[in-house]
C-alpha cells in the first residue's frame, strides 16, 4: 500500500482512498458511564499515539492532516519528527456545530493542502 497522506481525527481508523488514510487518535468512541461521548483520557491517547506513530513510520506519508485539538496537542508535544509534514485543522464536528457558515472555506483549505 503506497500511502501518501494520513488524516488524524479522534475515534476510528479506516481508508478513504488508496493514497489517503484516515486515522483517529483513539480507535474507538470513548463513552462515559451514561453512554455519552467523552474526550479520551490521557492514558487512552498515549496508547494509541504510539500506534499512530508506528503507522506513520511504516508508511512514511508525504503529508499528515490532523483534525481537532486532541490529536494536534499530542503531535505538537512531540516536535522531533515529521514537523514539516503536519497540517492542522479544526475537527469537522466543531466546524459543523460552531462554524457552519465557514464550511466551504474549511473544505477549500483542506483541498488546497492536498
Number of C-alpha atoms within 10 A of each C-alpha: 6 10 18 16 22 27 22 26 23 24 15 14 18 12 13 12 10 11 13 20 20 19 24 25 29 26 18 13 15 16 12 11 7 6 8 9 11 11 15 19 10 10 9 15 18 15 13 15 18 12 14 20 13 12 14 18 12 10 14 16 19 15 21 25 22 26 23 19 15 19 20 21 11 15 19 12 8 10 9 8 11 17 13 9 13 18 18 18 18 14 18 15 12 12 15 12 9 9 12 12 11 11 13 9 10 17 11 10 12 13 9 8 9 13
